[in-house]
Amino acid sequence: MRIESLGKRALFLIPSVKVYNRKYSKTRQSIARTIHNFLLDMFGGYTCASGNIYGYFTSESAEYDELREFRVAFKEDEKRTKVSALQEFLSRICLDIGEECIYLECGEDAMLVYP
């Protein structure tokens, strides 16, 4: 038997409707393609889960979203830049699609990334 560690994991959630419909992007870019390219370049791969992923959160009222989950595994380099690069990327996506914030988990830490 052989086991290879992939390192740490990170996952983030994006509203499904905003991933695949360019009308939600201020730049009219394909968010799905933008995410795909970034995750392949930065992490060498990713998984995406869809289906019965939804969440509730409070804002001015109770809100509901159906979500797409993106997950990566990675080993940090000596400069420890991958998590901060992912946070910066998600901040830009958040701004582009008009979200208040994006939920991100890195290892055991959960956070909200704002533009």
HUHULIN-V659325 format. One record per helix or strand of 3 or more residues. SS is the DSSP state (hx for helix, st for strand). FROM is the first residue (numbers start at 1). TO is the last residue. If there is no record, write none. Layout:
# HUHULIN-V659325
SS:FROM:TO ; SS:FROM:TO
This chain:
# HUHULIN-V659325
st:8:15 ; hx:16:20 ; hx:22:24 ; hx:31:43 ; st:47:49 ; st:54:58 ; st:62:74 ; hx:82:97 ; st:101:106 ; st:109:114
